[in-house]
Amino acid sequence: MDQTVTALILLVALTVFLVGGLWIALSLLGLGWLAMILFTDSPAGKLMATTVWGSSASWALTALPLFIWMGEILFRTRISQDMFRGLAPWMAPLPGRLMHCNVVGCGIFAAISGSSAATAATIGKITIPELTKRGYDEQMAVGSLAGAGTLGLLIPPSIIMIVYGVAADVSVARLFVAGVLPGVILMLLFSGYIAAWALLNPAKTPPRDSVTSFGEKVYAARFLIPTILLIAAVIGSIYTGVATPTEAAVIGVVGSLALSLVSGSLTWETFNTSVMGAMKTSCMIAFILTGAAFLTVAMGFTGIPRAMAGWIATQKFAPWQLIAVLTVLFIILGCFLDGISMVVLTSAVILPSVRAAGIDLLWFGIFIVLVVEMAQITPPVGFNLFVLQGLTGRNMFYVARASLPFFFLMVAAVALIWVFPQIVTFLPGKMFKLG
């Protein structure tokens, strides 16, 4: 049968599965089974058993529940309050003033969370009421938080980087390090936009409460010390080669438990809730990954990825054209799927084409994370939109409209890493040389 017809039949089947409300993991497994039964002569049952077991036994995957647990623990501490108290005196002199706390606070919390929704929710619980009380423009406050909350995916440790690393067989440690500079640049783009907006709209920014001396700023910065130490322990141990991502995740869990204990928020109830929350999320992601692994094998047997890669080769697409097409594709998918589902659903078909185009899979991983960040603030299923809708009481379209400028800043970030790929590859290259 023609590969195009095969692909269309499978696409229709997947649509039926998802629209019918079948779990994503079961949809992937079912689609792989259907592809094997209808379009190949290979033993579907044996391949499913070996693939599901093999993907579940991945060493890289062991870091996943630990980083999720670390985020769950910190979500229940007073760390966000302390960050706001430590950052506010430093941000007040800048154009836009305390709205920069959204960006910097999310950037810091992202480095110990790994989750976009958790980052937006944790920082938003503190900054939204404070900014509203002080008279800051609500639309800019909501938009900046929506955009900055997505940093939870890009700044390591990142859950979606682990998922991509397992799916694409790319070093998770190198992905973590590769996300640092793009994350910092995205923070600068966000803060730069806020500053420019504030200069153009001075009436929408309230005056400073009071002038703070340098000594007072330094004293207030003591609230940031525990967070900075935890970030240094987790990311620093990976970059220096002292620990693998899994070992760094253990360090992060121990450190977050210590912070929770010192802050007085560690009780049996919060401990139990954090463990159960991490277990549920980890099992969901692992189940999806096993389904994606079997679908990848099934797609290989059908020959669809090979045919697609061959078609792209005959079309002689320039790499930038392929990236432009994939950007549009992922943005469209982001209207209907969450980030993890996007990665696992498309990796089986797209990665062979990306390899054929000569695109570095490490760079492509950061590209995917950036595009998935866009999906986080794209209606109707953008997770950050739901989070901010709950925090503000505003409808989703208000939140989406507020976050639109930050969506375009992410598009600009994609263009930047394409023109200057060293933004992604520089630090991993240095790490490799050190190793």
C-alpha angles and dihedrals in degrees: 000000000000112000091230092057090046091051092049092050091050092046091053090047091051091049091051091049094050097041088048089061097249114156113265092239092052090045090056093046091046093048091050091049091049092050092050094047098044104035108026139046094222123119102262096189097054093044091049092051095049094042096048091048094045094050092046091053094057112137091210089059092063090076091060102075091041095055090044090051091049090055092046091053094048091046087066097050133083091251095117092054090050092049092053091049091049097044102040097076091050096046097045097082093053123093103266090028115200094012086080086067087073092058100039093038092051090046091053095043090046088061091062101030114048092201127100096202093047091049094051093044097046097047093036093056088065106029101043095058092041095049092045092049091051094050102254119158105273096210093055092043091053094042094049091049092048091052097040092046089067088067085084087079098046106037109071139284088055125172093207092052089058090050092049092044091055093044096046098033092239123147109267091206091056091047090052092052092043090058095058101079096040088050092052091046091050090051089052091050091051094047091044091054092048090050093048091047091050092050090050093045106036093158091063094058117074119226121262115279092223141333112264121207121231090250091054090050091052091048091050090051089071087084089065096053099088092049094047091049091052092049091048091050095050103038096029093054090054096045095048092047093241091122139020117235089263093051090045088053089056089051088050093051093049091046094048091048089052091050090048091050094048092047091051095239096110110102132148089258095052091043092051093044092050092049093049092046092051092046094052094048093044094050091049093052094043091050090051091049093053090051091048091049092054091045089052090054092046092050089052091055092048091052094227097128091047091049091047092049089049091050091051089050092052091048088055092219113186111237091248090054091052091050091049091052092047091049091056091044093052093046089053091046089048089064089067109021137052119243099260092049090050092054097046095041095053104033095082093057104028104043095066089052091048091051090048090054090055095244116154109248091215090057090043090055091059090044090054091049091052092049091046087053087059089052090056089068098036117103141263098031103015104140094210090054090057091048094051092042087059093045097047104028089229122132120260095253091056090053092045091050091049091051096047096096089052090050089059091047088058089052087053089051090054089052090049095053089047093052092040107030089170086079085073103030103040101080096040088050091053091046091052091051091049089049 
